Every structure is written in structure tokens, then in C-alpha cells.
Amino acid sequence: MSLDFDLAKIKDYKKLFTKATNVDEEDSLNQMTERLIFLAMEVDLGEITEKNVEEWMVRLAMLKRCGWAPRQEITRADIERHVGLKTNVWSMTRVQFRTKLAKHIEHEAMDDVRKAKS
């Protein structure tokens, strides 16, 4: 399944593109916009709304505490700037997300224990 996205409901969404320098090139998304599109899969939230900015921040902090290191820092302002971003990622509840993280940590711990035995 492909990762699809829609920027049309983001305020001034056209400013999120970098203009092409050559005639045969296309305009491209800025790095933060592209990063947030892919992060939707990691935080399991399909869109950014005014109501879920805090949830994005919490989930990013949870991932960071589990050892995830972003390529570039993501701030609340970055997320707020992208309110209206929509993807085809299925949104999990906080409980579902927490369960997914716990299972991931458990599997990694079990692998560590197995490796220590050998």
C-alpha cells in the first residue's frame, strides 16, 4: 500500500514547496513536510489537527524515550504549521499505540536475552 497525503487543508500549503531551479524539474516538498508525512506512520496518526497536536508531541516523546532518534528535531511549531495535513495512515488510539510500543520493547528485550544465552 502506498503512503498517500493531502496538503490542501494546510494554511498557505503552497509555501511548503521548494521551487524548482530548472525548467525540467518539479517543485518539491520542504524537508519538514516530507518528514511529517512519513512520521504519521511512526506515530500512527493519519492527520494533524488542532485537537491532536498535543498527541503528536506525546507520541514523538514516547518514541524518543524508546530510543528513536529523529534525523532533525521536530518542534510543536513544526507540527502546528502542518495542521490540515492528511495521510492514509490508520490512526491508533493512545492505548493501541502504547500497546504496540510495549510489544516492540518486549520483543527487543527477548532478543537481547536470547543473544546473551549464546
C-alpha positions as CSV (number, residue, x, y, z in Angstrom):
1,M,0.0,0.0,0.0
2,S,1.4,3.4,-0.9
3,L,1.6,6.3,1.5
4,D,-0.8,9.0,0.2
5,F,-1.1,12.5,1.5
6,D,-3.2,15.7,1.1
7,L,-1.9,19.2,1.9
8,A,-4.8,21.2,0.6
9,K,-6.2,22.0,4.0
10,I,-2.9,23.3,5.4
11,K,-2.9,27.1,5.7
12,D,-0.6,28.5,2.9
13,Y,0.2,25.0,1.8
14,K,1.8,26.3,-1.4
15,K,4.6,27.8,0.8
16,L,5.6,24.2,1.8
17,F,7.2,23.6,-1.6
18,T,10.7,24.5,-2.8
19,K,10.6,26.0,-6.2
20,A,12.4,24.0,-8.9
21,T,15.6,25.7,-10.2
22,N,15.5,24.1,-13.7
23,V,12.6,24.0,-16.2
24,D,12.7,20.2,-16.4
25,E,12.4,19.8,-12.6
26,E,9.3,19.8,-10.4
27,D,8.7,21.8,-7.3
28,S,9.5,19.7,-4.2
29,L,8.2,19.4,-0.7
30,N,10.3,21.0,2.0
31,Q,12.1,18.5,4.3
32,M,9.9,19.0,7.4
33,T,6.7,18.5,5.5
34,E,8.0,15.3,3.9
35,R,9.3,14.2,7.3
36,L,5.9,14.7,9.0
37,I,4.2,12.7,6.2
38,F,6.4,9.7,6.9
39,L,6.2,10.3,10.7
40,A,2.5,9.7,10.5
41,M,3.3,6.0,10.1
42,E,5.6,6.0,13.2
43,V,3.2,7.9,15.5
44,D,0.1,6.1,14.0
45,L,-1.8,9.2,13.4
46,G,-3.3,9.8,10.0
47,E,-3.6,13.6,10.2
48,I,-2.6,16.7,12.1
49,T,-5.5,18.6,13.5
50,E,-5.7,21.5,16.1
51,K,-7.1,18.9,18.5
52,N,-4.3,16.3,18.1
53,V,-1.1,18.4,18.1
54,E,-0.5,17.5,21.7
55,E,-1.0,13.8,20.9
56,W,1.6,14.1,18.1
57,M,4.0,15.7,20.7
58,V,3.3,13.0,23.3
59,R,3.9,10.1,20.8
60,L,7.1,11.6,19.5
61,A,8.3,11.9,23.1
62,M,7.3,8.3,23.8
63,L,9.2,7.1,20.7
64,K,12.2,9.2,21.8
65,R,12.2,7.5,25.2
66,C,12.2,4.2,23.5
67,G,15.4,5.0,21.6
68,W,14.1,6.5,18.4
69,A,16.2,9.4,17.3
70,P,14.8,11.8,14.7
71,R,17.0,13.0,11.9
72,Q,16.1,16.5,12.8
73,E,14.3,17.9,15.8
74,I,10.6,18.3,15.4
75,T,9.0,21.1,17.4
76,R,5.4,21.9,18.3
77,A,5.7,24.8,15.9
78,D,6.6,22.4,13.1
79,I,3.5,20.3,13.8
80,E,1.2,23.3,14.3
81,R,2.4,24.7,10.9
82,H,1.1,21.5,9.3
83,V,-2.4,21.4,10.8
84,G,-4.5,20.1,8.0
85,L,-2.1,17.5,6.8
86,K,-3.9,14.3,6.0
87,T,-2.5,10.9,5.1
88,N,-3.9,7.4,4.5
89,V,-2.3,6.2,7.7
90,W,-4.8,4.4,10.1
91,S,-5.0,6.3,13.4
92,M,-4.5,4.3,16.6
93,T,-5.8,5.3,20.0
94,R,-3.3,6.2,22.6
95,V,-3.9,2.8,24.3
96,Q,-3.3,0.9,21.0
97,F,-0.1,2.9,20.3
98,R,1.2,2.2,23.9
99,T,0.5,-1.5,23.4
100,K,2.3,-1.5,20.1
101,L,5.3,0.2,21.8
102,A,5.3,-2.2,24.7
103,K,5.2,-5.2,22.4
104,H,8.1,-3.8,20.4
105,I,10.2,-3.3,23.6
106,E,9.3,-6.7,24.8
107,H,10.4,-8.4,21.6
108,E,13.7,-6.4,21.7
109,A,14.3,-7.5,25.3
110,M,13.6,-11.1,24.4
111,D,16.1,-10.9,21.5
112,D,18.7,-9.5,23.9
113,V,18.1,-12.3,26.4
114,R,18.4,-14.9,23.6
115,K,21.6,-13.4,22.3
116,A,23.1,-13.3,25.8
117,K,22.4,-17.1,26.2
118,S,24.5,-17.9,23.1
